[in-house]
Structure formats: C-alpha cells, structure tokens
Amino acid sequence: MFKHYNMNQVVLPLDLEIKLDKDDMAFVVNDLVEQIPEEAFASFSRDTGCPAY
C-alpha cells in the first residue's frame, strides 16, 4: 500500500497551485504520473516497514 497524496492539498501556508500557471509543465507531469496503472508498482509492495510513496 502506497501513502496517499493529494497534489491539491495545502500543507504549507503558501498554496503553490495559486502560484503556478494553469499551463505549467508541473500539471502535465502530474497527469502523466496519474495515468500509470497501480499494477506497475506491484513489485515495490512490501508487507513490512514504512509504506512507500
């Protein structure tokens, strides 16, 4: 099980999404990463230790 993350969450007082343009490359990279199927990470899954990101 991987740690859940949300790119839109506000962790710091500064919300970086406000600072980025809507056509920023960061959103393209995020969309590409989100398209990777969960099965691609199955070989990294472990039953012990801290979950991976």
C-alpha positions in Angstrom: 0.0 0.0 0.0 1.4 3.3 -1.0 1.0 6.5 1.0 -1.9 8.6 -0.3 -1.0 12.0 -1.5 -3.0 14.8 -3.0 -1.3 17.4 -5.2 -4.0 19.9 -4.4 -3.7 19.7 -0.6 -2.5 22.7 1.3 0.4 21.7 3.6 2.2 25.0 3.8 0.7 28.4 4.3 1.7 29.1 0.7 -0.6 27.3 -1.8 1.8 26.6 -4.7 -1.1 25.8 -7.1 -2.1 29.5 -6.9 1.4 30.5 -8.0 1.6 28.1 -11.0 0.1 29.0 -14.3 -2.7 26.6 -15.5 -0.4 25.6 -18.4 2.6 24.9 -16.2 4.6 21.8 -17.0 4.1 20.5 -13.4 0.4 19.8 -14.3 1.4 17.8 -17.4 3.9 15.7 -15.3 1.3 15.1 -12.7 -1.3 14.0 -15.3 1.3 11.6 -16.8 2.2 10.1 -13.4 -1.5 9.7 -12.5 -2.0 7.7 -15.7 0.5 5.0 -14.6 -1.6 1.9 -13.6 -1.4 0.7 -10.0 -0.2 -2.7 -11.2 3.1 -1.1 -12.4 4.1 -0.6 -8.7 3.2 -4.1 -7.5 6.8 -5.3 -7.5 7.7 -2.5 -5.0 5.0 -3.5 -2.5 6.3 -4.8 0.9 4.5 -6.3 3.9 6.9 -4.7 6.5 8.3 -1.3 7.1 7.1 2.1 6.2 4.9 2.3 3.1 6.5 3.8 0.0 5.2 6.9 -1.8 
